[in-house]
């Protein structure tokens, strides 16, 4: 018998995501699966893949040669269902709220599309849907979870770089790292996110790279 969201919520679970940065190859299968599952319009992406690159040349004074010292890694990011959701704090209509399972969702009956949540969120998770005139965002596939299924993005990842579950259990199993560049300072919202860093990953406040695909995110 599969475990449903209701079972885990009753046990006091607050859900979040795990992302293994060392396994992600930037294929965007998770992003495509999310867009397809929710039938999102062009330009609205609840999950996005950020490519972070950088590096320089190192020189050997002994023989006068130069060697490249470069890096590049991907980060799959969506709503992190934060412990301190700033999107909810700035919403003037209380359309943004937190479910009993710790996930943040948008009440379409209350949302007026003011976009305050979009501007406030450091992860750009809330997305404005011009077709409805309202905000939209990841709800960690509430309907799938209610039936004991994994979120669409998790199921679609061919390298199994994504996982989900009670954030306390994810931290117990994978650690508590969530401060990898180019993501923002995690203390702003305390995201329900755990990352297994890429070998070249840099802390959010020490990153020397740049986002290589800004038009895609």
C-alpha positions as CSV (number, residue, x, y, z in Angstrom):
1,X,0.0,0.0,0.0
2,X,1.5,3.4,-1.0
3,X,2.0,6.2,1.4
4,X,-0.1,9.3,0.6
5,X,0.3,13.0,1.4
6,X,-2.5,12.7,3.9
7,X,-0.7,9.9,5.7
8,X,2.5,11.8,6.0
9,X,0.8,15.1,6.9
10,X,-1.0,13.3,9.7
11,X,2.4,12.3,11.0
12,X,3.5,16.0,11.0
13,X,5.5,16.0,7.8
14,X,6.6,19.3,6.1
15,X,7.6,18.5,2.6
16,X,10.5,19.6,0.5
17,X,12.9,18.7,-2.3
18,X,16.3,17.0,-2.5
19,X,18.5,17.8,-5.5
20,X,21.7,15.9,-6.3
21,X,23.7,18.5,-8.2
22,X,26.4,16.0,-9.0
23,X,24.0,13.9,-11.1
24,X,22.2,16.7,-13.1
25,X,23.3,17.1,-16.7
26,X,20.9,19.9,-17.6
27,X,18.6,17.8,-19.8
28,X,15.4,19.7,-18.6
29,X,13.3,16.6,-18.4
30,X,12.0,17.7,-15.0
31,X,11.1,21.1,-16.4
32,X,9.3,19.6,-19.5
33,X,7.4,17.1,-17.3
34,X,6.2,19.9,-15.0
35,X,5.1,22.1,-17.9
36,X,3.3,19.2,-19.6
37,X,1.6,17.9,-16.4
38,X,0.2,21.3,-15.6
39,X,-0.3,22.5,-19.2
40,X,1.6,25.7,-18.6
41,X,1.5,28.4,-21.2
42,X,4.6,29.6,-23.0
43,X,6.9,31.6,-20.7
44,X,5.5,30.1,-17.5
45,X,8.0,27.6,-16.0
46,X,7.4,26.4,-12.4
47,X,10.7,24.5,-12.5
48,X,13.7,25.9,-14.2
49,X,17.3,24.7,-14.9
50,X,20.0,27.2,-14.1
51,X,23.5,26.7,-15.7
52,X,26.2,28.3,-13.6
53,X,29.7,28.7,-15.2
54,X,33.0,30.4,-14.6
55,X,36.7,30.0,-14.2
56,X,39.9,31.4,-15.5
57,X,43.4,30.5,-16.7
58,X,46.2,29.4,-14.4
59,X,49.8,29.9,-15.4
60,X,52.9,27.8,-14.8
61,X,55.9,30.2,-14.4
62,X,58.3,27.4,-14.7
63,X,57.5,26.5,-18.3
64,X,55.4,29.5,-19.3
65,X,52.3,27.5,-20.1
66,X,48.6,28.3,-19.3
67,X,46.0,25.8,-18.3
68,X,42.2,26.4,-18.2
69,X,40.6,26.2,-14.7
70,X,36.9,26.3,-15.6
71,X,33.7,24.9,-14.1
72,X,30.0,24.5,-15.0
73,X,27.1,22.9,-13.1
74,X,23.3,22.9,-13.2
75,X,20.7,23.6,-10.6
76,X,17.1,22.4,-10.9
77,X,14.9,24.9,-9.0
78,X,11.3,25.4,-8.3
79,X,9.3,26.6,-5.3
80,X,11.1,25.5,-2.2
81,X,8.0,25.6,0.0
82,X,9.9,27.7,2.4
83,X,9.7,27.7,6.2
84,X,9.4,31.5,6.0
85,X,7.6,32.1,2.7
86,X,8.1,35.8,1.9
87,X,5.6,35.4,-0.9
88,X,2.8,34.8,1.6
89,X,3.9,37.8,3.7
90,X,3.6,40.3,0.9
91,X,0.4,38.9,-0.6
92,X,-2.4,41.6,0.0
93,X,-5.3,39.2,-0.5
94,X,-4.1,36.1,1.5
95,X,-4.1,34.1,-1.8
96,X,-0.7,32.7,-0.8
97,X,-1.0,30.3,2.1
98,X,0.7,27.2,3.6
99,X,-1.0,23.8,3.6
100,X,-0.9,21.5,6.7
101,X,1.9,19.6,4.8
102,X,4.1,22.7,4.7
103,X,3.7,23.3,1.0
104,X,2.9,26.8,-0.3
105,X,0.0,27.2,-2.8
106,X,-2.0,29.9,-4.6
107,X,-5.8,30.2,-4.0
108,X,-7.1,31.2,-7.4
109,X,-10.3,32.5,-5.8
110,X,-8.3,35.2,-4.0
111,X,-5.4,36.0,-6.3
112,X,-5.7,39.3,-8.2
113,X,-2.4,39.0,-10.1
114,X,-0.7,41.9,-8.4
115,X,2.6,40.1,-8.7
116,X,3.9,41.2,-5.3
117,X,4.8,37.6,-4.6
118,X,6.8,37.3,-7.8
119,X,8.9,40.4,-7.0
120,X,9.5,39.3,-3.4
121,X,10.5,35.7,-3.9
122,X,14.3,35.3,-4.1
123,X,13.8,32.1,-6.2
124,X,11.3,33.6,-8.7
125,X,9.0,30.7,-7.9
126,X,5.6,32.4,-8.4
127,X,4.9,32.9,-12.1
128,X,2.4,35.2,-13.7
129,X,0.0,33.5,-16.0
130,X,-1.2,36.1,-18.5
131,X,-4.0,33.8,-19.7
132,X,-5.6,33.7,-16.3
133,X,-4.3,37.1,-15.0
134,X,-3.2,35.3,-11.8
135,X,-0.1,33.9,-10.2
136,X,0.8,30.3,-10.4
137,X,3.5,28.1,-8.9
138,X,4.6,24.6,-8.0
139,X,2.4,22.9,-5.4
140,X,4.7,19.8,-5.3
141,X,2.1,18.0,-7.4
142,X,-0.5,17.9,-4.7
143,X,-2.9,15.7,-6.7
144,X,-0.2,13.2,-7.5
145,X,1.0,13.0,-3.9
146,X,-2.6,12.5,-2.7
147,X,-2.7,9.3,-4.7
148,X,0.7,8.1,-3.5
149,X,2.6,9.2,-6.7
150,X,5.8,11.1,-6.9
151,X,5.7,14.7,-8.3
152,X,6.1,14.8,-12.1
153,X,9.5,16.3,-12.0
154,X,10.9,13.6,-9.7
155,X,9.5,10.8,-11.8
156,X,10.8,12.3,-15.0
157,X,14.5,12.8,-14.0
158,X,16.5,10.2,-15.9
159,X,19.5,10.5,-13.6
160,X,17.4,10.4,-10.4
161,X,18.8,13.7,-9.3
162,X,15.5,14.8,-7.7
163,X,13.7,13.4,-4.7
164,X,11.0,14.7,-2.3
165,X,9.6,13.9,1.1
166,X,9.4,15.2,4.7
167,X,12.2,17.8,4.9
168,X,13.4,16.5,8.2
169,X,14.0,13.1,6.8
170,X,15.7,14.5,3.7
171,X,18.1,16.5,5.9
172,X,18.7,13.4,8.0
173,X,19.6,11.4,4.9
174,X,21.4,13.9,2.8
175,X,22.5,16.8,5.0
176,X,21.4,20.4,5.2
177,X,23.2,22.1,2.4
178,X,21.0,24.7,0.6
179,X,23.4,27.6,0.0
180,X,24.9,26.9,-3.4
181,X,25.5,29.6,-6.0
182,X,23.7,31.0,-7.9
183,X,20.9,30.5,-5.4
184,X,20.3,33.4,-2.9
185,X,21.0,33.5,0.8
186,X,18.9,30.7,2.3
187,X,18.4,32.6,5.5
188,X,15.9,34.9,3.7
189,X,13.2,32.3,3.6
190,X,14.7,29.0,5.0
191,X,13.8,26.9,2.0
192,X,12.7,23.2,2.3
193,X,15.5,22.2,0.0
194,X,18.6,20.0,0.4
195,X,21.4,19.9,-2.2
196,X,24.2,17.4,-2.7
197,X,26.7,19.8,-4.2
198,X,28.6,19.4,-7.5
199,X,32.3,19.0,-7.0
200,X,32.8,22.5,-8.3
201,X,29.9,24.1,-6.4
202,X,30.5,27.4,-4.7
203,X,28.7,29.0,-1.7
204,X,26.0,31.5,-2.5
205,X,28.2,34.5,-1.2
206,X,31.5,33.4,-2.7
207,X,30.5,32.5,-6.2
208,X,32.8,33.8,-9.0
209,X,30.7,32.5,-11.9
210,X,27.8,33.7,-13.9
211,X,24.4,32.4,-15.0
212,X,25.0,31.1,-18.6
213,X,21.4,30.8,-19.6
214,X,19.5,33.9,-18.3
215,X,16.9,33.9,-21.1
216,X,15.8,30.3,-20.1
217,X,15.0,31.1,-16.5
